[in-house]
């Protein structure tokens, strides 16, 4: 996710500066987030924004989002979802089910990075909705790449992110979770 964000955010935010703070896993992020947000609340300028992006994995989407919203509220922040048009400080977003769904959503980007993958993947029944792929999004992504002769020893996620991210085009994605993320970033850039 860090590699993708560092590549895609400049295109969405223009010349707005940003920093990415990565965590090893969702559990670590959720465990550290309350203290981190409370610390930010003490000094963050009013015109700064915090964006929290986490994989949904197999968790209930609404439960994860409510948890992020509660953590933000407990730290004293108004979120985009709860602001009702007021100025907010935090945007909570989910990659549904995982980051790899964002890749499935822009298969042209995957083809640009890995030309031997089948161009027919997005038209197949199990892949038409990237955010609803069954059986683990990254596992499905790995299988497709392996069948095409890539990552025969297993998917190297950072390497794949570095290869695909420069080709991701937010305006053509079929991933609803990536669209919602991009819309929020554009809104912040325009504010």
C-alpha positions as CSV (number, residue, x, y, z in Angstrom):
1,X,0.0,0.0,0.0
2,X,2.8,2.4,0.8
3,X,4.4,2.1,-2.6
4,X,1.0,2.6,-4.3
5,X,0.1,5.6,-2.2
6,X,3.5,7.3,-2.8
7,X,3.0,6.8,-6.5
8,X,-0.7,7.6,-6.9
9,X,-1.1,10.4,-4.3
10,X,1.0,13.0,-6.2
11,X,-1.4,12.6,-9.2
12,X,-4.4,13.0,-7.0
13,X,-3.2,15.8,-4.8
14,X,-1.1,17.8,-7.2
15,X,1.6,19.8,-5.3
16,X,0.1,19.2,-1.9
17,X,2.7,17.7,0.4
18,X,2.0,14.4,2.2
19,X,3.7,11.7,4.2
20,X,2.9,8.0,4.4
21,X,3.3,6.1,7.7
22,X,3.1,2.4,7.0
23,X,2.4,-0.4,9.4
24,X,3.2,-4.1,9.2
25,X,-0.4,-5.1,9.3
26,X,-3.9,-4.0,10.0
27,X,-3.8,-5.2,13.6
28,X,-0.7,-3.0,14.3
29,X,-2.3,0.0,12.7
30,X,-5.6,-0.4,14.6
31,X,-3.6,-0.9,17.9
32,X,-1.5,2.2,17.4
33,X,-4.0,4.5,15.8
34,X,-5.7,5.8,19.0
35,X,-2.4,7.0,20.5
36,X,-1.2,8.4,17.2
37,X,-4.4,10.4,16.5
38,X,-4.4,11.6,20.1
39,X,-0.9,12.8,19.6
40,X,-1.7,14.5,16.3
41,X,-4.7,16.3,17.9
42,X,-2.4,18.2,20.2
43,X,-0.5,20.0,17.4
44,X,-2.0,19.4,13.9
45,X,-2.9,22.6,12.0
46,X,-6.5,23.1,11.0
47,X,-5.8,22.9,7.3
48,X,-4.0,19.5,7.5
49,X,-5.8,16.2,6.8
50,X,-5.1,12.7,8.0
51,X,-6.1,9.8,5.7
52,X,-6.3,6.3,7.2
53,X,-6.3,3.5,4.6
54,X,-6.7,-0.2,5.7
55,X,-7.4,-3.4,3.9
56,X,-10.8,-4.8,4.8
57,X,-9.5,-8.4,4.4
58,X,-12.3,-10.7,5.3
59,X,-13.7,-8.4,8.1
60,X,-17.1,-6.8,7.9
61,X,-16.7,-3.6,6.0
62,X,-19.1,-1.6,8.2
63,X,-17.5,-2.9,11.4
64,X,-14.0,-1.8,10.3
65,X,-15.3,1.6,9.2
66,X,-17.2,2.2,12.4
67,X,-14.1,1.2,14.4
68,X,-12.0,3.7,12.4
69,X,-14.7,6.4,12.9
70,X,-14.9,5.7,16.6
71,X,-11.1,5.9,17.1
72,X,-11.0,9.2,15.2
73,X,-13.9,10.6,17.2
74,X,-12.4,9.5,20.5
75,X,-9.2,11.4,19.6
76,X,-11.3,14.5,19.0
77,X,-11.3,14.6,15.2
78,X,-14.3,15.2,12.9
79,X,-14.2,12.7,10.0
80,X,-15.3,13.2,6.4
81,X,-18.1,10.7,7.0
82,X,-19.4,12.4,10.1
83,X,-18.8,16.0,9.1
84,X,-22.1,16.6,7.3
85,X,-20.5,19.3,5.1
86,X,-18.4,20.8,7.9
87,X,-14.6,21.0,7.8
88,X,-13.2,17.6,8.7
89,X,-9.7,16.4,9.7
90,X,-9.7,12.7,9.1
91,X,-10.7,10.5,6.1
92,X,-11.1,6.8,6.8
93,X,-11.0,4.5,3.7
94,X,-10.9,0.8,3.1
95,X,-9.3,-1.2,0.3
96,X,-12.0,-3.8,-0.3
97,X,-11.0,-6.6,0.1
98,X,-7.3,-5.9,-0.3
99,X,-5.0,-3.6,-2.3
100,X,-4.9,-6.2,-5.0
101,X,-8.6,-5.4,-5.8
102,X,-7.4,-2.0,-6.9
103,X,-5.1,-3.8,-9.3
104,X,-7.9,-5.9,-10.6
105,X,-9.9,-2.7,-11.1
106,X,-7.3,-1.3,-13.5
107,X,-6.3,-4.4,-15.5
108,X,-4.7,-2.2,-18.1
109,X,-2.1,-1.2,-15.4
110,X,-1.5,-4.8,-14.6
111,X,-1.1,-5.6,-18.4
112,X,1.4,-2.7,-18.7
113,X,3.5,-4.1,-15.9
114,X,3.0,-7.8,-16.8
115,X,2.2,-8.1,-20.5
116,X,1.7,-11.9,-20.5
117,X,-1.4,-11.8,-18.2
118,X,-4.6,-12.5,-20.0
119,X,-6.5,-9.4,-21.1
120,X,-9.7,-11.4,-20.6
121,X,-9.5,-11.5,-16.8
122,X,-11.8,-8.4,-16.1
123,X,-14.5,-10.0,-18.3
124,X,-14.6,-13.3,-16.4
125,X,-17.5,-13.7,-13.9
126,X,-15.4,-13.9,-10.8
127,X,-13.4,-10.7,-11.6
128,X,-16.0,-8.3,-13.0
129,X,-16.4,-6.6,-9.6
130,X,-12.9,-6.3,-8.2
131,X,-14.1,-5.6,-4.7
132,X,-16.1,-8.8,-4.6
133,X,-13.5,-11.3,-5.7
134,X,-13.8,-14.5,-3.7
135,X,-11.0,-16.7,-2.3
136,X,-8.6,-13.9,-1.3
137,X,-7.8,-11.1,-3.7
138,X,-4.1,-11.4,-3.4
139,X,-4.2,-15.1,-3.7
140,X,-6.3,-14.8,-6.9
141,X,-3.9,-12.2,-8.2
142,X,-0.9,-14.4,-7.4
143,X,-2.5,-17.4,-9.3
144,X,-3.1,-15.3,-12.4
145,X,0.4,-13.9,-12.4
146,X,1.9,-17.4,-11.8
147,X,-0.1,-18.8,-14.7
148,X,1.4,-16.1,-16.9
149,X,4.9,-17.0,-15.8
150,X,5.5,-14.3,-13.2
151,X,6.3,-14.8,-9.5
152,X,6.6,-18.6,-9.8
153,X,8.1,-18.7,-6.3
154,X,5.3,-16.6,-4.9
155,X,4.0,-13.1,-5.2
156,X,6.4,-10.4,-4.1
157,X,3.9,-7.7,-3.2
158,X,6.3,-4.7,-3.0
159,X,7.9,-5.6,-6.3
160,X,4.4,-6.0,-7.9
161,X,3.3,-2.6,-6.4
162,X,6.4,-0.9,-7.9
163,X,5.7,-2.4,-11.3
164,X,1.9,-1.7,-11.3
165,X,1.5,1.6,-9.4
166,X,3.0,3.9,-12.1
167,X,0.4,2.6,-14.5
168,X,-2.7,2.9,-12.2
169,X,-5.1,5.4,-13.6
170,X,-7.7,6.4,-11.0
171,X,-10.3,7.5,-13.6
172,X,-10.5,4.2,-15.3
173,X,-10.7,1.9,-12.2
174,X,-13.5,-0.6,-11.8
175,X,-12.8,-0.9,-8.1
176,X,-15.4,1.0,-6.1
177,X,-13.2,1.2,-3.1
178,X,-10.4,2.8,-5.1
179,X,-12.9,5.2,-6.7
180,X,-14.1,6.3,-3.3
181,X,-10.5,6.7,-2.1
182,X,-9.6,8.8,-5.1
183,X,-12.7,10.9,-4.9
184,X,-11.9,11.8,-1.3
185,X,-8.3,12.7,-2.2
186,X,-9.4,14.9,-5.1
187,X,-11.9,16.6,-2.8
188,X,-9.1,17.4,-0.3
189,X,-6.9,18.7,-3.1
190,X,-9.7,21.0,-4.3
191,X,-10.6,22.3,-0.8
